[in-house]
Amino acid sequence: MNDYYLNLEILRQGLRWKRLSEFLVKEEIVKKNLIRLSESLISSISIPVYLLRKRNTVSGPVTQQVWDYFLENIDDGKRGVSA
């Protein structure tokens, strides 16, 4: 989401975790409404990512580069659809 303040409200409501700029959450951290996750914890978290696009649609060069980058860097054997 592009609305940082909406993201902050989602955090306040406990609906999910987010990565936000410190200036947006500093007060909430001081008030102990939010906690900062350590880098070691974050690096151990595995999050599924789903990459979707319409079949039979021509992609522009940048979109194709992003698609190819993800396909080349996925190494879990769970690819549902090839390029």
ZIQUI-V833733 format. One record per residue. N is the residue number from 1. PSI is psi in degrees with one decimal (none if undefined). OMEGA is omega in whole degrees, -180 to 180 (999 if undefined). BURIAL is + if it has 16 or more other ideal C-beta (glycine too) atoms within 10 Angstrom, else -. Layout:
<<N:PSI:OMEGA:BURIAL> <N:PSI:OMEGA:BURIAL>>
This chain:
<<1:143.8:-179:-> <2:-14.2:-179:-> <3:101.2:-175:-> <4:-35.9:-178:-> <5:-31.4:173:-> <6:-41.5:176:-> <7:-41.3:179:+> <8:-41.2:178:+> <9:-38.9:176:-> <10:-40.9:176:-> <11:-46.6:-179:+> <12:-35.6:-179:-> <13:-6.3:179:-> <14:26.7:-176:-> <15:-20.0:179:-> <16:178.4:174:-> <17:155.8:-178:-> <18:159.4:170:-> <19:113.7:-178:-> <20:159.9:177:-> <21:143.9:-176:-> <22:-37.8:-178:-> <23:-25.7:180:-> <24:-29.4:-172:-> <25:-4.3:-175:+> <26:-47.8:-179:-> <27:-40.3:180:-> <28:-34.3:177:-> <29:-43.3:178:-> <30:-41.0:179:-> <31:-5.4:-178:-> <32:25.8:173:-> <33:-26.0:177:-> <34:157.1:175:+> <35:152.8:177:-> <36:129.4:178:-> <37:138.2:180:-> <38:154.3:179:-> <39:-36.1:-180:-> <40:-36.1:177:-> <41:-44.0:-178:-> <42:-41.3:-178:-> <43:-18.1:-180:-> <44:-3.4:-179:-> <45:131.7:176:-> <46:123.7:-177:-> <47:125.6:178:-> <48:139.7:178:-> <49:131.8:179:-> <50:125.0:-179:-> <51:118.7:-175:-> <52:148.7:171:-> <53:159.5:-180:-> <54:140.0:174:-> <55:156.3:176:-> <56:28.7:176:-> <57:130.8:-180:-> <58:128.3:178:-> <59:149.4:173:-> <60:170.9:-176:-> <61:-37.3:-180:-> <62:-45.0:178:-> <63:-42.2:179:-> <64:-39.3:177:-> <65:-43.7:179:-> <66:-45.8:180:-> <67:-48.8:-179:-> <68:-39.9:179:-> <69:-48.2:-180:-> <70:-43.7:-180:-> <71:-37.9:180:-> <72:-25.6:-175:-> <73:1.8:175:-> <74:124.5:-177:-> <75:50.6:-180:-> <76:-0.1:178:-> <77:14.3:-176:-> <78:26.6:180:-> <79:124.5:-178:-> <80:-35.4:-176:-> <81:138.8:178:-> <82:170.8:-180:-> <83:none:999:->>
